[in-house]
Amino acid sequence: MLLTIDVGNTNIKLGIYDNDELHRIIKISTDSHKTADEIAVELFTLLKVYSVDAFSIDGCIICSVVPRITKRLKAAVKNVTGIDALVVGPGIKTGVNILIDDPATLGADLVVACAAAQNMFSLPCVVISMGTATAMFVIDKEKRMLGGSIAPGVSISLDALTSHGALLPAISLTAPKNIIGKNTDESIRSGVVLGTACMIDGMISKIENEINEKCTVVATGGIAPMIVDSCSHDIILKDDLILEGLRIIYQKNS
């Protein structure tokens, strides 16, 4: 079995593959203060809870945007499974031809998402990752990652709005029935949820105009389901996109 680990700023997502089939997804909170031993105990316990034999895992690959926790997580995996995990970074073959000015500056999670998208969907493709940031990147028909755009994430934008406005309430990220809000709560949800959907729709249209081609659009990330339903474009939701990318990259390097 293969253990794939996607370390985000908020959550760590673990995917367990058996013969290329995703067997289970497990999520834990990201805490950069945990020691390697604490992470190992948590990992061992979770595998036990879901009846996964740690010693049946014969491969592991990690994608992390939290460098502080990466080495400790790798050590924890070694302690629990006996496996030396691969970490997506310099020296790892991804199959992604990155055409931005400095490819080393592209986040590992975005590289992995692009690796999955170019193998799973028709090209050209727009990959949208919605987490701490809302990132949109473009892959052309030749499997070249052309670049993209990065905007503040929905949660960050909402937190900034409500924390700096003394009279503004904390709200849920659900779309209102109408774009014209009748109260503060509806108005904020209109601006944040529907406004983000309009931004994504507008960016997709501008990208397609710029490359002069219609694109497949795929979205991933914890916020994506709350926004995509309000978009006008057809957008494929793929919650396990990064886990699939990790599986593909592992196979290229194993």
Steps between C-alpha positions, in 0.01 A plus 500: 500500500602858436460779755462847346516804728389852410609751766301823486499801728182384674476124449715201415322264261615139479398279210550124515521329160467130434586397142456859376152521655443758773404286797450768765553871573592608853525861615680643801567860601834656415695587814858604436579480872456122519814292532579208269405260780164669553425485128606133495258415782217680323578330167531155658171546688311616191624207295385266778159668518445444128641145509802579286810293575792744515739234375287436190595851383796460264524854365439857610517844338451838665401838357533783752450876508603509868878442498519511880306174528635310198811342656309399814223347292753306293662373820159401638421300185836325532427413865153364428548323165875457460474685165722787384243736353559696181446875536390701197773753431827543311619177341154343481363421153150646468438496125392865518676737258488826696542813290485768771807723552628307804347150524653453846259759639189301405344332802532123518122463532443685173762291320329183621154629406625578148661156474164342578295727274715448191469124540131485589324765290489625144729794424528793510397510864457761770585366846344687791627439853284661768653508845703768676533655155286467190751394236418447133757347265486408133627187323503508120456214253875429504486438877679826574407688816483853365448690826195640669361727769488502879240686707430506876298198607131530585550432872783754526294764323202434726713504817659829396160654433332396825801559725550857376133594512378528858132472401544222244396152620679172442308307235486159336633446150170414336362665190201731557181453298534843341798708397328808647528442874221627728713502815867510600536121513353449153697790357831365628423151369405651167826691479726221623341186350333634186773761450765228505294292255478800266875554531567136407256514207659822378853363530408181313354707216808724486733197502307340213514826306874532563588151377217505245368157605224355715634333813408215726471647849565298815485626858632358825538615859277521805328822393429390142162327557363817663587715198484285187123449512459876457726517192362520146778293341501122513754416769600148604536458876787266588563490874773238470686671213825547695489145638460371144790720390715357777418147387595588140827666607590210728464258210731719289768483770463149638 
